Amino acid sequence: MDKEKQKRILAMVMAGLIIGIAVFFYIQSRESDEIEEIKYTEFEKMAESGEIKEMEINFNDPTFTFKNSSGEEFKTDNPRSFNFKKFLLDNEIDVEEVGKKSVIVDMLMSLFMTLISVVVMVFLLRSVLNQSIASPNLNHKTENVVTRFSDIAGNEESKQDMMFLVKFLKEPKKYIDMGAKLPKGVILFGAPGTGKTLTARAIAGEAGVPFFNVSGSDFIEMYAGLGAKRVRTLFKEAKESAPCIVFIDEIDALGTNRGEQSHSEKDQTINALLAEMDGFNTTDGVIVMAATNRMEDLDKALIRPGRFDRHIAVELPEYRDRLNILKLHSSNKNMGDDVDLDALSKMTIGFSGAALEALINEATINAVNRGSKVVENEDIEEAHFKMLIKGNKKKDSDRTKKETELVAYHEGGHALMAKLITDNDIPKVTIIPSTSGVGGVTFNVPRRISLLSRQDLENEIMVLYSGRAAEEVLKGNRDEITTGASNDIERATELIKGYFNNYGMSEKYGMIKISSIKEGEYLEEAIEMSKRLYSKTLNLLEENRGKLDQIAGELLEKETIVEDDLDRIIFGEELEEV
């Protein structure tokens, strides 16, 4: 029984009790409200006139109820006088006294009903807990996993690291005879969408062994000891099915540092996991694998030798890997002749395998929506634009001519600066607005993702500042610059922060991670650097004002220009001389 079902049952039980109590008191109040209260003198008149034939009364109560001969019920004050009973008998009223004994009986009955309610509630709670413990809510072994390494494009290094696991699972005796020990645990770490789960499934598929696939959140429960119970149940079943793979996805949901909450359920569950991993031999044929994108948050006891001691990075794909992934996901699609996957792979630096799959799928949807049976380049471009800008192109924009001009100079500034001071590719610049609020975009694609020099970092910051600087060049003053550079400033700030804090490039503080000493110490130097680079950017754009005007002009005319247009405008004279 899963956590949601448990919560629903508990909610139903509690709701039933609350409703029952509310109904009881509502009925009691209704009964009380329906009895008409009269003065004692009126009661005397009714008794003397023969309207009352019989009544029950506790002479010690402050009030009493009675019915007249018509069956109407009334309530009045009890006079508690010495001769009150005589008065009733003299008026020929049959009197039945209700003493303390009856009151006690009523109280005992009420207590008895309350106890029954509590017993029912406890019984239901115990049933829920017993079912939860008996059913660990884990995906049991998946027979005949069909995923293979051939289904995974890219991650070649990771696949090579994993081959020894496949060989061990297929031929364990060969390794055992040589005295080799298999790592008890393997952690796959990397950015979301890089294929960590798919890689684990492929190992099970290649080796032909059962695959236990669970999530770290499956072990986290509100009931003390339940998570630990689920861990023990999982490993018991795994040992019975060896050789096999136990895969814990998103282990950071379970395995973060202990001690953050004293005696928490999570700590008990981690302890149970550590005990289970210590309790089996590497020759048992059970390989525990886990995946995370927050390796730094894991408890140190989990990742020490003897537990998850093999750490394998599943990284974002490089150019060749991206091309192979795009080919894999487009192999079952009818792609048009104008689709250039090689060019697309160059434009998708930083895309994960999952993002590339989503891009091809989005392009296919675009083709279907157009009524086409072929995915063409326009569908790819539309999908790429949507994923980068997180919105669709706005076909009918109501922005003013003045605003459009400003956007053209802003994007033109980014493109010009990137071409002047970096070796990045700029495959496209567009001022077509997006439904996400973005007014335009410059596709700035680094030709490499590797170590950046100090100059590279400063150049990247200048490219980010160039959009705001181009607005200032156009307007001639800083009073008319806009908020359009907010994202650029945010990204530039992160680079400056890394420049001083992570990369040790500060002139004043040198190779020290400043935040580890005192956060914010480098603020003054960072401000100076920001001002220096912005001034340098502004001067360079002023020097190339003619080229900036020409780029902005073509953007206003065409809305979108490509790299050949930029090269013609920026380097045209130099190319002719060559």
Secondary structure, 3 states (H helix, E strand, C coil): CCHHHHHHHHHHHHHHHHHHHHHHHHHHHHHHHHCEECCHHHHHHHHHCCCCCEEEECCCCCEEEEECCCCCEEEEECCCCCCHHHHHHHCCCEEEECCHHHHHHHHHHHHHHHHHHHHHHHHHHHHHHHHHHHCCCCCCCECCCCCCHHHCCCCHHHHHHHHHHHHHHHCHHHHHHCCCCCCCEEEEECCCCCCHHHHHHHHHHHHCCCEEEEEHHHHCCCCCCHHHHHHHHHHHHHHHCCCEEEEEECHHHCCECCCCCCCCHHHHHHHHHHHHHHCCCHHHCEEEEEEECCHHHECCCCCCCCCCCEEEECCCCCHHHHHHHHHHHHCCCCECCCCCHHHHHHHCCCCCHHHHHHHHHHHHHHHHHHCCCCECHHHHHHHHHHHHHCCCECCCCCCCHHHHHHHHHHHHHHHHHHHHHCCCEEEEEECCCECCCCCCEEEEECCCCCCCCHHHHHHHHHHHHHHHHHHHHHHCCHHHCCHHHHHHHHHHHHHHHHHHHCCCCECCCECCCHHHCCCCCCHHHHHHHHHHHHHHHHHHHHHCHHHHHHHHHHHHHHCEEEHHHHHHHHHHHHHHHC
